[in-house]
Amino acid sequence: METLAGTIQHGDRVTIVDQFGKRHTGRAVMRSSYPNAWVLNMGGRHGTPALASDENVVAVRKGRR
């Protein structure tokens, strides 16, 4: 069975939930060294990073291909 985090590809918009239950959306930039995880660009002035893994991914919207 493939996980939701396993379906992420470069350029996808990924929604994650933080430890407080708040949702955040960012763009997948690259794979992380953490197993089955992606680094997200959450936006902001300097492109704030976040980590999307099996534990916190809520939704994935495919980017343009």
C-alpha positions as CSV (number, residue, x, y, z in Angstrom):
1,M,0.0,0.0,0.0
2,E,1.4,3.4,-1.0
3,T,1.3,6.2,1.6
4,L,0.1,9.7,0.9
5,A,3.6,11.0,1.5
6,G,4.8,8.4,-1.0
7,T,2.7,10.0,-3.8
8,I,4.4,13.4,-3.5
9,Q,6.5,14.7,-6.5
10,H,8.5,17.8,-7.0
11,G,6.2,20.9,-7.5
12,D,3.1,19.4,-5.7
13,R,1.2,21.5,-3.2
14,V,1.2,19.6,0.1
15,T,-1.0,20.3,3.1
16,I,0.5,19.2,6.5
17,V,-0.8,19.5,10.1
18,D,1.4,20.8,12.8
19,Q,1.6,19.7,16.5
20,F,-1.2,22.2,17.4
21,G,-3.6,20.8,14.8
22,K,-3.2,23.8,12.4
23,R,-3.0,23.1,8.6
24,H,-0.2,24.6,6.5
25,T,0.3,24.3,2.7
26,G,3.6,24.5,0.9
27,R,5.2,23.4,-2.3
28,A,7.4,20.2,-2.5
29,V,11.0,21.1,-3.3
30,M,13.1,18.0,-2.7
31,R,13.3,14.7,-1.0
32,S,14.5,14.7,2.6
33,S,17.2,12.4,4.1
34,Y,14.4,11.4,6.6
35,P,12.8,8.2,5.3
36,N,9.8,8.8,3.0
37,A,9.7,12.6,3.6
38,W,9.8,15.8,1.5
39,V,11.1,19.3,2.2
40,L,8.4,21.9,1.6
41,N,8.7,25.6,0.8
42,M,6.1,27.2,3.0
43,G,6.6,30.7,1.4
44,G,7.5,33.8,3.2
45,R,10.4,36.2,2.6
46,H,13.1,33.5,2.6
47,G,11.1,30.4,1.8
48,T,10.5,28.9,5.2
49,P,11.1,25.1,5.1
50,A,8.9,22.4,6.6
51,L,9.0,18.6,6.5
52,A,6.2,16.5,5.1
53,S,6.2,12.9,6.3
54,D,3.7,10.0,6.6
55,E,2.7,11.3,10.1
56,N,1.6,14.8,9.1
57,V,0.5,14.9,5.5
58,V,-3.2,15.7,5.1
59,A,-3.6,16.4,1.3
60,V,-1.6,16.4,-1.9
61,R,-2.5,18.5,-5.0
62,K,-0.6,17.6,-8.1
63,G,1.4,20.4,-9.7
64,R,1.5,21.0,-13.5
65,R,3.4,18.4,-15.4
